[in-house]
Amino acid sequence: MKIWVPSEAAADVLCDLPEVECTVYDGTGPVPDGPEEVEVWIPPLMPVPRTPELLARMPRLRLLQTVTAGVDAYRPYMPQGVTLCNARGVHDAGTAEWAVGAMIAALREFPGFAVAQREGEWTYHHTGVLADSTVLIVGYGSIGEALERRLAGFEVEIVRVASTARDGVHSQEELPELLPEADVVVLLVPSTPSTTGLVDAAFLAAMKDGALLVNAARGPVVDTGALVAELRRGRILAALDVTDPEPLPREHPLWTAPGVFITPHVAGSTPASVRRTLKLLRSQLLRYLAGEPLKNVITGSY
């Protein structure tokens, strides 16, 4: 059975399996020979630009296993009869940890103090604080649960929102009533047609003065133009691990907008995520080879 894997590390944990032949393809450089023989494809972390073309050349493909929670780069092009699985859970720790760190960094003004340090300036003043705040988690799945666990000691109130309501979790339709009460709004939704542009001018206008928007979801969830306009008014703050466009061009106005802290899509890029990804890949391939039900199968909407 021929498998394309994204790294030598992935090949190392899979190629001792019976009758498995691994080819490393990280999405750059020439396409390896024999895509028509590939039965399982594990794409790299960053989406492969030629995905539609490659999938069309894989008539024997039966499983596409991503190393990301998001599958928006592959889902529209999936051939009939191919199972699509994501890596739900492997990036929970890193993404949740980033979100907590981003909240603290933005509210306690760490980026500004870092600039002052480089200039040798003692810029004493009061800052914001996470304690006693209301944190609204928009997209309450496994990462949202991981974030809530990490916020347990910070003396905050958690409000949970998902696409549909369930016990203890509000529906997305309730956001207009919930946003004005939130001090921090954390975005953890998947990228889908219904979440593209979710955070538009009306969403941002509903946030209270001084509130912090934290985006650890996907860039297109936020209307970048509307966010830049709101930041320039100085009414809200933002901490972003993802942007639209991405990578963010050097001259883009978001870089210099006041009150924004940006990292280059690194929330889930940690050694813990790598370890957990490799563990998931081996578990999935063992299940696949044994004909057992696979984990994290994507059906319908997320």
C-alpha positions in Angstrom: 0.0 0.0 0.0 1.5 3.3 -1.1 1.2 6.3 1.3 2.3 9.9 0.9 3.5 11.4 4.2 4.5 15.0 5.0 7.8 14.3 6.8 10.5 11.9 7.6 9.2 11.7 11.1 5.8 10.5 9.8 7.5 8.0 7.6 9.5 6.7 10.6 6.3 5.9 12.6 4.5 4.3 9.7 6.8 2.5 7.4 7.3 -0.5 9.7 3.6 -1.4 9.3 3.0 -4.4 7.1 3.0 -3.8 3.3 3.2 0.0 3.8 5.4 2.0 1.4 5.9 5.6 2.5 6.9 8.5 0.2 7.7 11.8 1.8 6.1 14.8 0.1 6.0 18.1 2.0 4.1 19.9 -0.7 7.1 21.7 -2.2 9.3 20.7 -5.1 8.4 18.2 -7.8 5.5 15.9 -7.2 6.7 12.3 -6.5 6.2 9.6 -9.1 3.2 7.4 -8.9 0.3 9.5 -7.5 -2.0 7.0 -9.3 -0.9 4.3 -6.8 -1.5 6.3 -3.6 -4.1 4.8 -1.3 -3.5 7.1 1.7 -2.4 10.7 1.6 -1.3 12.6 4.6 -0.7 16.2 3.4 1.6 18.6 5.2 0.7 21.3 7.7 0.5 24.0 5.1 -2.0 23.4 2.3 -0.7 22.0 -1.0 -1.5 24.6 -3.8 -2.0 21.8 -6.4 -4.4 19.8 -4.3 -7.3 19.6 -6.9 -4.8 18.5 -9.6 -3.2 15.9 -7.3 -6.6 14.4 -6.1 -7.7 14.1 -9.7 -4.5 12.0 -10.3 -5.2 9.6 -7.4 -7.8 7.0 -8.6 -6.8 4.5 -5.8 -7.0 7.0 -3.0 -9.2 5.8 -0.1 -8.1 8.0 2.8 -7.0 11.6 3.2 -5.8 12.2 6.7 -4.9 15.8 7.5 -2.5 16.9 10.3 -4.7 19.9 11.0 -8.1 20.3 12.6 -9.3 22.4 9.6 -10.0 20.6 6.3 -11.2 23.5 4.2 -8.2 23.2 1.9 -9.2 19.7 0.9 -12.9 19.2 1.5 -14.2 20.9 -1.7 -12.1 18.6 -3.9 -12.6 15.2 -2.3 -13.4 12.5 -4.8 -16.4 10.2 -4.2 -15.5 7.2 -2.1 -12.5 8.8 -0.3 -12.7 9.2 3.5 -11.6 12.5 4.9 -10.3 12.6 8.5 -8.9 15.6 10.4 -6.5 15.8 13.3 -9.0 16.9 15.9 -7.3 17.1 19.3 -3.6 17.1 18.4 -3.4 20.9 18.4 -5.7 21.6 21.4 -2.9 22.1 23.9 -0.8 24.4 21.8 -3.7 26.5 20.5 -5.3 26.9 23.9 -2.0 27.8 25.4 -1.4 30.4 22.7 -4.9 31.9 23.3 -4.2 32.3 27.0 -0.8 33.8 26.3 -2.2 36.2 23.7 -4.9 37.4 26.1 -2.3 38.1 28.8 0.1 39.7 26.4 -2.5 42.0 24.9 -4.3 43.0 28.1 -1.0 43.5 30.0 0.5 45.3 27.1 3.6 43.1 26.8 4.3 44.1 23.2 4.5 47.8 24.1 6.7 47.1 27.1 9.0 45.1 24.9 9.4 48.1 22.6 10.0 50.3 25.6 12.7 47.9 26.9 14.5 48.1 23.6 14.5 51.9 23.9 15.5 51.8 27.5 12.3 53.6 28.6 10.6 53.0 32.0 6.9 53.5 30.9 5.1 52.8 34.1 1.3 52.8 33.8 -1.8 50.7 34.7 -2.8 48.0 32.2 -5.7 45.8 31.6 -6.1 42.4 33.4 -7.7 39.1 32.7 -9.1 38.6 36.2 -12.8 39.3 36.7 -13.5 39.4 33.0 -16.0 37.6 30.9 -14.4 35.4 28.2 -16.7 34.5 25.3 -15.5 31.3 23.4 -17.0 31.3 19.9 -16.6 27.8 18.6 -16.7 25.6 21.7 -15.2 22.3 20.6 -12.2 20.4 21.8 -9.9 23.4 21.6 -12.5 25.5 23.5 -12.7 22.9 26.2 -8.9 22.9 26.4 -8.9 26.7 26.7 -11.5 26.6 29.4 -9.4 24.2 31.4 -6.4 26.5 31.2 -8.5 29.5 32.2 -9.8 27.8 35.3 -7.3 29.5 37.6 -7.7 33.0 36.2 -10.9 34.0 37.9 -12.9 34.6 34.8 -16.4 33.8 33.7 -16.7 31.6 30.6 -19.5 31.9 28.1 -19.6 29.1 25.5 -21.0 29.4 21.9 -21.2 26.7 19.2 -23.1 26.4 15.9 -26.0 24.9 17.7 -27.1 25.2 21.4 -26.6 22.4 23.9 -26.5 22.1 27.6 -24.3 25.0 28.9 -23.5 26.2 25.4 -25.3 29.0 23.5 -26.0 28.9 19.8 -24.3 31.2 17.3 -27.6 33.0 16.8 -27.3 34.4 20.3 -24.1 36.3 19.6 -25.8 39.7 19.3 -27.0 39.4 22.9 -23.7 37.9 24.2 -21.1 40.2 22.6 -21.9 43.4 24.5 -21.2 41.6 27.8 -17.8 40.0 26.8 -14.5 41.5 27.8 -12.6 38.9 25.6 -14.0 37.2 22.5 -12.0 34.1 21.4 -12.6 32.7 17.9 -12.1 29.0 17.6 -14.6 28.2 14.8 -13.7 26.0 11.8 -13.5 27.7 8.4 -16.8 27.0 6.6 -19.1 29.0 4.4 -21.2 29.9 7.4 -18.2 31.2 9.4 -16.5 33.1 6.6 -17.0 36.8 7.5 -18.7 35.9 10.7 -16.8 38.8 12.4 -18.0 41.6 10.3 -18.6 45.3 11.1 -21.8 44.6 12.9 -20.1 41.9 15.1 -17.3 44.2 16.0 -19.7 47.1 16.7 -21.5 44.9 19.2 -18.4 44.3 21.2 -18.0 46.5 24.2 -15.5 49.4 24.4 -12.0 48.1 25.3 -12.9 44.4 24.5 -10.2 42.1 23.1 -10.8 40.0 20.0 -8.6 36.8 19.9 -8.5 34.9 16.6 -7.0 31.4 16.8 -9.4 30.1 14.1 -8.9 31.1 10.5 -8.2 34.5 8.9 -11.3 34.6 6.7 -13.6 34.3 9.8 -12.8 38.0 10.3 -13.5 40.8 7.9 -10.0 42.4 7.9 -11.1 45.7 6.5 -13.8 46.1 9.2 -11.3 45.1 11.9 -8.7 47.6 10.8 -11.4 50.3 10.8 -12.4 49.4 14.4 -8.8 49.2 15.6 -8.1 52.7 14.1 -10.9 54.1 16.2 -9.1 52.7 19.2 -12.3 51.2 20.5 -11.2 47.5 20.7 -8.0 45.4 20.9 -7.0 42.3 18.9 -4.6 39.4 19.2 -4.4 37.4 15.9 -2.6 34.2 15.1 -4.3 34.1 11.7 -5.1 36.8 9.2 -6.8 37.4 5.8 -4.7 37.5 3.6 -2.1 35.1 4.9 0.8 35.5 5.0 0.1 39.2 5.7 1.9 41.3 3.1 4.5 43.7 4.6 2.6 46.8 3.6 -0.8 45.7 4.9 -2.4 48.3 7.2 -3.2 45.6 9.8 0.5 45.5 10.8 0.4 49.1 11.9 -3.1 49.3 13.3 -3.2 50.4 16.9 -4.0 47.8 19.6 -3.2 44.7 17.6 -0.8 41.9 18.4 0.0 39.5 15.5 1.8 36.1 15.4 2.4 34.2 12.2 -0.1 31.2 12.5 2.1 29.5 15.2 -0.5 28.5 17.8 -0.5 24.8 17.0 3.2 24.7 15.9 4.7 23.1 19.0 6.6 19.9 19.9 3.5 18.7 21.7 1.5 19.0 18.5 4.1 17.0 16.6 4.2 14.2 19.1 0.4 14.0 19.2 0.1 14.1 15.5 2.5 11.2 15.0 0.7 9.2 17.6 -2.6 9.9 15.8 -1.2 8.9 12.4 0.0 5.6 13.6 -3.3 4.9 15.4 -5.3 5.8 12.3 -3.2 3.6 9.9 -3.4 0.7 12.3 -7.2 1.1 12.3 -7.2 1.5 8.5 -5.2 -1.7 7.9 -7.4 -3.7 10.3 -10.6 -2.4 8.7 -11.7 -0.8 11.9 -13.7 2.5 12.2 -11.4 5.6 11.8 -11.3 8.5 14.1 -12.3 12.1 13.2 -14.2 11.2 10.0 -15.6 14.4 8.5 -19.2 14.0 7.4 -21.6 16.8 6.6 -20.6 19.9 8.4 -18.0 19.8 11.1 
